Amino acid sequence: MTRPITAGIDGTEQSLDALAWAAREAVRRGLPLRVVHAWRVEEHDAVDTGDRATQERWVRESAESAVHAVRERHPDLAVTVDVLEGDAVDTLTGAAADAEMLVLGSRGHGPIVGFLVGSVGQQVIVDAARPVVLVRAGDRPSNEVSGHEIVVGQEGRPEDSAAALGFAFETAARRGATVRAVRAWTLPPVFAYSPASLQLLDEAGGLEPFERKGLAAALAPWRERYPDVHVVEHVEMGSAGQVLLSVAGTAQLMVVGRRARRTAVGARIGSVAHGVLHHADCPVAVVPPA
């Protein structure tokens, strides 16, 4: 089954920029584009919002207007539009399940808005079975130029970041871009050392060489699968979020794995994804584990 690239729109500027990004990515990958507009009936006594039929007509007209521009720009791209009534989280999560990726818009620096208001955004990212890409308002094709890299975070064992690395390499191969694979490390507390870990560190020649070997091992299968993709291995001491953001200036796309947890007050994404989503200027892809 061919999975489409799915864009969630809500009529805002940021969602329209996300739609444009999704359309370009669909063309690059040779995939169809699905556009989803989730909505619910609004009832306000103080403001005449119209009846249900009127509201639905407004939503459909807004969606068709957004898609018209895409069809003019990419006449050979297969585009479908679905206006779905229901809860935004459920609708978008369901749409992601059948998609190659789900693309949503977000506003400049600061809290994510549009579909991604507070806990709603976190729940979509946490629950989506496929990668979710967040695109900033103002993102333009000029940001996808030669020399701009696909930056991807790698941590832990090779299998821990396999899904994020696979997404980054495939995207880079489609764009003819370089992958910058980033592995951040910090000094472990003294009590974390054990005879076995000390032996591994000694064999590796120290902490940083040990981390470099870990990154190389994680990249090995992807280098073999994508031999034409140029790779830069970046190992640096510091927090993962800070190190990733330090190299984001020339990134076409930032790719991070999903680390999430659920609490009594709702879902929470990991600190690394949270940090880059709020501060990276480029689009950010959050990839669930394989």
C-alpha positions in Angstrom: 0.0 0.0 0.0 1.3 3.4 -0.9 1.2 5.7 2.1 0.5 9.4 1.3 2.2 12.3 2.9 -0.6 13.9 5.1 -0.8 17.6 6.0 -3.1 18.8 8.7 -4.4 22.3 8.0 -6.6 24.7 10.0 -6.5 27.8 7.8 -3.7 29.5 9.6 -0.6 30.8 7.9 1.6 28.2 9.6 -0.6 25.4 8.5 -0.5 26.7 4.9 3.3 26.8 5.0 3.3 23.2 6.4 1.0 22.2 3.5 3.5 23.7 1.0 6.3 21.8 2.6 4.3 18.6 2.6 3.6 19.1 -1.1 7.2 19.5 -2.0 8.2 16.5 0.0 5.4 14.4 -1.7 6.8 15.4 -5.1 10.4 14.5 -4.1 9.3 11.1 -2.8 6.8 10.4 -5.6 3.9 10.0 -3.2 0.4 11.4 -3.2 -0.6 14.2 -0.8 -3.6 13.9 1.6 -4.9 17.1 3.2 -6.9 16.8 6.4 -8.9 19.6 8.0 -10.3 18.6 11.4 -13.1 20.7 12.8 -15.8 20.8 15.4 -19.0 22.8 15.6 -18.5 26.0 17.4 -21.4 27.4 19.5 -21.1 30.9 20.8 -24.1 32.8 22.1 -22.4 36.2 21.8 -21.2 35.6 18.2 -23.1 34.4 15.2 -21.0 31.4 14.1 -23.8 30.0 11.9 -25.4 26.6 12.1 -23.6 23.3 11.5 -24.1 23.3 7.8 -22.8 26.8 7.4 -19.7 26.1 9.5 -18.9 23.0 7.5 -19.3 24.9 4.3 -16.8 27.5 5.6 -14.3 24.8 6.5 -14.6 23.1 3.2 -14.2 26.3 1.3 -11.1 27.1 3.3 -9.6 23.7 2.6 -10.3 23.8 -1.1 -8.8 27.3 -1.3 -5.6 26.1 0.4 -5.4 23.0 -1.9 -6.0 25.1 -5.1 -2.7 26.8 -4.6 -0.9 23.5 -4.2 -2.5 22.1 -7.4 -1.5 25.1 -9.4 2.1 24.8 -8.1 2.3 21.0 -8.6 -0.1 20.1 -11.3 1.1 16.5 -11.5 0.8 15.8 -7.8 -2.2 13.6 -6.8 -4.0 15.5 -4.0 -7.0 14.4 -1.9 -8.9 16.5 0.6 -10.7 15.2 3.7 -12.7 17.5 5.9 -13.3 15.5 9.1 -15.6 16.4 12.0 -14.3 15.3 15.4 -11.6 15.7 18.0 -8.4 17.1 16.6 -6.1 14.6 18.4 -8.1 11.6 17.4 -8.5 12.8 13.8 -4.8 13.6 13.3 -3.6 10.5 15.1 -5.9 8.4 12.9 -4.7 10.3 9.8 -1.0 9.6 10.7 -1.6 5.9 11.0 -2.1 5.6 7.3 0.5 8.2 6.3 4.2 8.1 5.4 4.4 11.2 7.7 2.1 13.7 9.2 3.0 17.4 8.6 1.7 20.2 10.8 2.4 23.9 11.2 3.8 25.7 14.2 4.5 29.4 14.9 7.9 31.0 15.3 9.7 30.8 18.6 7.6 29.9 21.6 4.6 27.7 22.2 3.3 25.6 19.4 -0.1 26.7 18.2 -2.7 25.7 15.6 -3.5 22.0 16.1 -0.6 22.0 18.6 -2.1 23.9 21.5 -0.8 22.7 24.9 -1.5 19.0 25.6 -3.2 18.5 22.1 0.1 18.8 20.3 2.0 16.6 22.7 -0.7 13.9 22.4 -0.5 14.0 18.6 3.3 13.5 18.7 3.1 10.9 21.5 0.3 8.9 19.9 1.1 9.1 16.2 2.3 5.8 14.8 4.3 7.6 12.0 6.8 10.5 12.0 5.3 13.9 12.7 7.0 16.9 11.0 6.5 20.4 12.5 7.0 23.3 10.0 7.5 26.9 11.1 5.5 29.7 9.7 7.6 31.5 7.1 9.4 28.3 5.9 10.3 28.6 2.3 11.8 26.4 -0.5 14.9 28.5 -0.4 15.7 26.9 3.0 16.2 23.6 1.2 19.4 24.6 -0.6 22.6 22.7 -1.4 24.9 22.8 1.6 22.1 22.7 4.1 22.1 19.5 6.1 19.7 16.9 7.5 20.7 16.9 11.2 19.8 13.8 13.2 20.3 13.0 16.8 21.7 9.6 17.8 21.9 8.2 21.3 22.3 4.9 23.0 22.6 1.6 21.1 22.3 1.4 17.3 18.7 0.1 17.6 17.7 3.0 19.9 18.0 5.5 17.0 17.4 3.3 14.0 14.1 4.8 13.1 15.3 8.4 13.2 18.5 7.6 11.3 16.5 5.8 8.6 14.2 8.7 8.2 17.2 11.1 8.0 19.1 9.1 5.4 16.1 8.6 3.2 15.3 12.3 3.3 18.9 13.2 2.5 19.0 10.7 -0.4 15.9 12.3 -1.9 17.3 15.8 -1.6 21.0 15.1 -2.3 21.8 16.5 1.1 24.4 15.7 3.7 23.5 13.9 7.0 25.0 15.4 10.1 24.7 12.7 12.8 25.0 14.2 16.3 25.8 12.3 19.4 26.1 14.3 22.6 27.7 13.0 25.7 28.2 14.1 29.3 30.4 12.9 32.2 28.6 10.1 34.0 28.3 10.3 37.8 31.0 8.4 39.6 28.5 5.8 40.9 27.7 4.9 37.3 31.1 3.4 36.7 31.4 -0.4 37.0 34.3 -2.7 36.4 32.7 -3.7 33.1 32.1 -0.1 31.9 35.6 0.9 32.9 37.0 -1.9 30.9 35.0 -0.8 27.8 36.1 2.8 28.2 39.7 1.7 28.6 39.5 -0.4 25.5 38.0 2.5 23.6 40.7 4.9 24.8 38.5 7.2 26.9 35.0 8.6 27.0 34.9 10.6 23.7 36.5 7.8 21.6 33.9 5.5 23.2 31.1 7.8 22.1 32.6 8.0 18.6 32.6 4.3 18.3 29.0 4.2 19.4 28.0 6.7 16.7 30.0 4.8 14.0 28.3 1.5 14.9 24.8 3.1 14.7 25.6 4.7 11.3 27.2 1.6 9.7 24.1 -0.1 8.3 22.7 3.2 7.0 26.0 4.1 5.3 25.8 0.7 3.6 22.2 1.2 2.5 22.7 4.8 1.3 26.3 4.8 0.0 25.8 8.0 -2.0 24.8 10.0 1.1 27.6 12.1 2.5 27.8 11.8 6.3 29.3 14.1 8.9 29.9 12.5 12.3 29.5 15.0 15.1 30.4 14.0 18.7 30.3 16.8 21.3 30.2 17.0 25.0 27.0 18.7 26.2 23.2 18.2 26.5 21.7 16.6 23.4 19.2 19.5 22.9 21.9 22.2 23.2 24.3 20.4 20.9 21.6 19.8 18.2 20.5 23.4 18.3 24.1 24.6 18.0 24.3 23.0 14.5 20.8 23.8 13.4 21.7 27.1 11.7 22.2 25.5 8.3 19.8 22.5 8.6 17.1 21.8 6.1 15.5 19.5 8.6 16.1 18.4 12.2 15.3 14.7 13.0 14.9 13.4 16.5 13.7 10.2 18.0 10.5 10.2 20.1 10.9 9.7 23.8 7.6 10.2 25.6 6.0 9.4 28.9 2.4 9.7 30.2 1.5 11.3 33.5 -1.6 12.0 35.4 -2.0 15.3 33.6 -1.4 14.0 30.1 1.3 13.0 27.7 4.8 14.5 27.7 7.4 14.4 25.0 11.0 14.1 25.9 13.2 17.0 26.7 15.3 16.8 23.5 12.3 16.9 21.2 10.6 19.6 23.3 13.7 21.8 23.1 14.3 21.6 19.4 10.6 22.0 18.6 10.5 25.3 20.5 13.9 26.7 19.3 15.0 25.3 16.0 14.3 27.5 13.0 14.1 24.6 10.6 11.3 22.0 10.3 11.6 19.3 12.9 10.7 15.6 12.4 9.8 13.6 15.5 10.1 9.9 14.7 8.6 7.1 16.8 10.7 4.0 17.5 10.5 1.2 15.0 
